[in-house]
Every structure is written in structure tokens, then in C-alpha cells.
Amino acid sequence: MEDIRIIFKTETLSLYERINDGEWNGFYLYDKNESMNIGFKCKTEHDAIIEALEYHQEQLAKTRNEYQELKRKVDGFVGQIIGKDDEDDDDSLI
């Protein structure tokens, strides 16, 4: 039978330890916002927190890169529209 020891619990994070559960023993950090464990089968509480931080760093870098790519596309599109408007304005002056 497995035992679960809760180390701490906030509104969105839970750090707990699974004991007497064979290969599933270890420390876990559950993120309610992600609906998943982001620290998984870690040997120490510290390792679970570091694993969770690394997960969120990776997600932040991915989101930042996706934002930059989308911004580049939007800026290019807006630049084309503004360029066409400037050309139309020039034609009306003739």
C-alpha cells in the first residue's frame, strides 16, 4: 500500500512524497494550473522544485519564441498594408 506525505500545498502547487509504492517512490510537484506533475519521481524535495523550474523555463522560452515569430509575421503584414495605403495616398495626389 502506498503512503503519500504532503510537504506543502498552496492554491496551485502541491509538493508531496510517495512512499512504499515501489518504482513510483519519490517527490512530486503537482501544478494545478498545468493539471500535471512537473516534478516527477525525484530523489529530494529540492530536485522536484528544480525540475519544475526547468520545466517552466522551457515553457517560457517556447512561448517567447512563438511570440517573436508571430510578432514578426504581424509586423510584416501591417507593413505591407501601410505600404499599400501610402501608395494609394500618393495616387490620389495626382
C-alpha positions in Angstrom: 0.0 0.0 0.0 1.3 3.4 -0.9 1.7 6.3 1.5 1.5 9.9 0.5 3.1 12.6 2.6 2.2 16.2 1.7 5.2 18.5 2.2 3.3 21.7 1.3 0.2 22.7 -0.6 -0.9 26.1 -1.9 -3.8 27.0 -4.1 -1.9 26.0 -7.3 1.1 23.8 -6.2 1.5 20.7 -4.1 4.7 19.0 -3.2 4.3 15.5 -1.9 6.2 12.3 -1.4 5.1 8.8 -2.4 6.4 6.1 -0.1 6.0 2.3 -0.2 5.0 2.4 -3.9 7.9 0.6 -5.5 9.1 2.3 -8.6 6.8 5.3 -8.1 8.6 6.3 -4.8 9.8 9.9 -4.8 8.9 13.5 -4.6 6.4 15.1 -6.9 5.5 18.7 -7.5 1.9 19.0 -8.9 0.9 22.2 -10.7 -2.8 22.7 -10.7 -2.6 25.3 -13.5 -0.9 22.8 -15.8 -3.0 19.9 -14.4 0.1 17.7 -14.2 3.1 16.8 -12.1 6.0 19.0 -13.2 8.4 17.4 -10.7 8.3 13.6 -11.1 9.8 10.7 -9.1 12.6 13.0 -7.8 15.0 11.8 -5.1 14.7 15.0 -3.0 12.3 17.9 -2.4 15.0 20.2 -3.9 15.2 18.1 -7.1 11.4 18.3 -7.5 11.5 22.1 -7.3 14.4 22.4 -9.7 12.8 20.1 -12.2 9.6 22.2 -12.0 11.6 25.4 -12.5 13.4 23.9 -15.5 10.0 22.9 -17.0 8.6 26.4 -16.6 11.8 27.9 -18.1 11.4 25.7 -21.1 7.8 26.6 -21.5 8.6 30.3 -21.1 11.4 30.1 -23.8 9.0 28.3 -26.2 6.3 30.9 -25.6 8.7 33.7 -26.1 10.0 32.3 -29.4 6.4 31.7 -30.6 5.5 35.3 -29.7 8.6 36.7 -31.5 7.7 34.7 -34.7 4.1 35.8 -34.5 5.1 39.4 -34.0 7.5 39.3 -36.9 4.6 38.0 -39.2 2.2 40.6 -37.9 4.7 43.4 -38.3 5.4 42.2 -41.9 1.7 42.1 -42.7 1.0 45.5 -41.2 4.0 46.9 -43.1 2.5 45.6 -46.3 -0.9 47.2 -45.6 0.6 50.5 -44.6 2.8 50.5 -47.7 -0.3 49.9 -49.9 -2.1 52.8 -48.1 0.9 55.1 -48.7 0.9 54.1 -52.4 -2.9 54.8 -52.6 -2.5 58.2 -51.0 0.3 59.1 -53.5 -2.1 58.2 -56.4 -4.8 60.5 -55.1 -2.5 63.5 -55.2 -2.1 63.3 -59.0 
